[in-house]
Amino acid sequence: MFNLLRHFSLTSAGAMLVATALLVGVFRHTVVAGDVERAETENARLATSFSNTFFRHLSPRMTTMGAAGHEALRDAELRALDIVLRSMTETLPVMKVKIYDLGGHVIYSPARSELGEPSHAPDSLAAALAGRTASYQAFKPRIATWTGLLTDRHVVSTYTPLVNGTGGVVGAFELTSDITAQTGMLQATSLRLAAIIVATFAILYGALLLVVRRADRILRHQQRQIEDSRAELRAIADYTFDWESWIDRDGRPRWINPAVERVAGYSVARCMAMTDYPLPIVHADDQAHVATLRERAAAGDFASDEEFRVICGNGATIWVTANFQPIYDAAGAPIGARWSIHDITARKRAEAALQEQQEMFHLLLDAVGEGIYGIDLNGRVTFVNQAAARMTGWTAEALLGNGIHDIIHHTRGDGTPFPACECPVHETLTRGVARDVSGDIFWRRDGTSFPVEFVASPIRKSGALAGVVTVFRDVTAHLQWIDTLRHEREFSRSVIDSLPGIFYLIAADGRFKLWNRNFEVVTGYDAAEIGGLHALDLFEGDDKATIAAAMAEVFGTGAATAEAYLITKGGDRLPYYFSGQRLVSEGNAELIGMAVDISGHKKLEDALRRSNQELEAFAYVASHDLQEPLRMVTSYMQLLKSRYRGRLDADAEEFIGFAVDGAMRMERLIKDLLAYSRLSRHGRTFAPVALGPVVEAALGDLRAAIADSGAEVACEPLPVVDGDTTQLVRLFQNLIGNAVKYHRPAVAPRIRIAATPHGNAWQIAVEDNGIGIAPEHYDRVFVIFQRLHRRGEYGGTGIGLAECKKIVESHGGRIWIEPGAEGSRFLFTLPAASQSL
């Protein structure tokens, strides 16, 4: 129309033709609409009369149409429908019938090639599937019918919902009627009408020109206003703070503002390309909820302040709140949904922090053992913890809002009435000063009282007094404890004085703080004299150094024992066994201990030492002297075995073999016993020894066994200790040899040796991956001649670990077993070197 005004002279004829065509088109449309309406009415009537027949044939299948598609009907059913439908439509204007499933695909057509295809009029089909009848008129150059292929036909196709017995839509009919004859008549009428209109239009053309020119000015002005409004709206939408989107009914995004990049870190293009927007960027746990909200909005529902999580482009998770609302077309039908999203991550974090603080506050209140309650300016309870409720016998709910003084604090400790105006809590409430009170009583709900100590502190808000918080505790047990402690001290004093040995408590400076009566009797000193003594004043010579080292060990490691001669006031030397432990009292370390007279023990020890020396000498002599006759027996038995091999029967050779094997085992046993006895005879001449070379020497002696078994020995850096090199080599040789010998079948031995500091000593660990030792046998294996396996399984005499125990104990250490990661873990202690190499 705008070009018409500028080029009127050149386009007037075209305008007339266009106007005529428009008017004729309107006429044709009106006539066609009437034909379509009549055809639709007839088709709808026919479809209604056919539906019962169709449904009886199709009902077993219609419920699965949506899932099975065009394959829902078999060929036999299709042919049966052909017969039924042709017989019913032979005398009717219906050219063709199609049936659609709920998915919009053809499940029946006289043209089999159309099965499974969608409708050519999706809007009409959608209306039918929604329960409404719809029609359209079209020209078909080619159309397949029951009678064959027809050409150049004008048709009206009507889509009618197909319903089941309960009224539910299960598919749709398409009935196509031929209106070619009516269309031919319409062509002639249209030509006559066109001639009339052209003549009429020529008359009205001049007047219309003036109207159109005026309209052009108005339209241009309105168009400029609309474009300006659109630009303003686009600017507002694109640059709004929140993330805005428009999603159509199929779930496709139609418009997204740039705020999505600021809020979630995604570009608009990336979001527009999503097939199921916005679910791919919604947290997995919230996707179902968001999908439901989106469907509700598309269906016409509203949703506001819905919270969910979004996974940002950088992988971070944020919380958002969204408002969903439907979008309607001009007819009022929903065409999609608009949603607005606002980032609330900061608010969520603040809420979580506040919630955490509140929970922590309540947990703290309920976790403390003291009772806590708060009151406002009127003296009414505003909060109370569980301890306060438990101690008073009231529930927290019963105390809240009530005056606390009248409930639990209405009398003094002596039982006299206690007016609220004289209450220390009231003073804090009126003057704003804290009060620390003891000697008062609180009353329980059951009418009983209990002594308390409490602190009342003011609560201030913005500098103004807002209430009081009171923290109290039941001191019944404390008062009882004080009374009990007094009796216990008297009892302890009686017990200490009745001890058979001497008892002492020594301060860190070595001065006596407490002792029993027997201490005075044994030493000959009175209480005043003992209070001025240092602990080392009771010893002389080496004993003084021994006791000084033991005291240092107590204060350093926690406990120690020692033997020394105690020097009495009269100069007597009495042998005593001293034990002490570290005691920390009020932050100060002290030594508490006892000592017992070991005079009788010393006599027995001397007698036992002489007896052991005689037994060790006997064992040495016996084992040494038995070697010669045993060597002769072994030699002659081996000679007999070699000389008469094959000349004796099998039993005789077996007997000789038993005798040779027994003699060799006895020889090994005597050698091991001799080595064991030599340990006791070896003098204590210890010197600094580096354990690294000691282990290397032991590995050299075991080279053949290690090579045969494929063993691997890992040795960490080892320290220098005080000891005997020969005994220590024997110690490691026995432990490593056992680890190599007692390995699991088909598993190469793996042995690890390590050392860690252990006070004034070193703790050595030898760990293997062997068969292990049951915990119930940990002590048994260190007893001489004790074996855990039959001789046929593993060799040995049962002396090796007993020898290890004797070597370690002769060095002042101890040896024990712990379970290893796979096998056994032997641990022993050796004294650290007193001087460097």
Buried (B, 14 or more C-beta within 10 A) or exposed (E): EEEBBEEBEEBBEEBBBBBBBEBBEEBBEEBBEEBBEBBBEBBBEBBEEBBEEBBEBBEEBBBEBBEBBBEBBEEEBBEEBBEBBBEBBEEEBBBBBBBBBBBBBBBBBBBBEBBBBEBBBEEBBBBBBEEEBBBBBEEBEEBBBBEEEBEEBBBBBBBBBBBBEEEEBBBBBBBBBBBBEBBEEBEEBBEEBBEEBBEEBEEEBEEBBEEBEEBBEEEEEEEEEEEEEEEEEEEEBBEEEBBBBBBBBEBBBBBBBBBBBEBBBBEBEBBBEBEEBBBEBBBEEBBEBBBEBBBBBBEBBEBEEBEBBBBBEEEEEBBBBBBBBBBEEEEEEBBBBBBBBBBBBEEBEEEEEEEEEEEEEEEEBEEBEBBBBBBBEEBBBBBBBBBBBBBBBBEBEBBBEBBBBEBBBBBBEEEEEBEBEEBBBBBBBEEBEBBEBEEBBBBBBEEEBBBBBBBBBBBEEEEEBBBBBBBBBBBEEEEEEEEEEEEEEEEEEEEBBEBEBBBBBBBEEBEBEBBBBBBBEBBEBEEEEBEEBEBBBBBEEEBBEBBBEBBEBBBEEEEBEBBBBBBEBEEEEBBBBBBBEBBEEEEEBBBBBBBBBBEEEEEEEEEEEEEEEEEBEEBBEEBBEBBEEBEEBBEEBBEBBEEEEEEBEEEEBEEBEEBBEEBBBBBEBBBBBBBBBBBBEEEEEBEBBBBBEBBEBBBEBBEEBBEEBEBEBEBEEBBBBBBBBBBBBBBBBBBBBBBBBBBBEEBEBBBBBBBEEBEBBBBBBBBBBBBBBEEEEBEEBBEBEBBBEEEEEEEBBBBBBBBBBBBBBBBBBEBBBEEBEBBBBBBBBBBBBEEEE
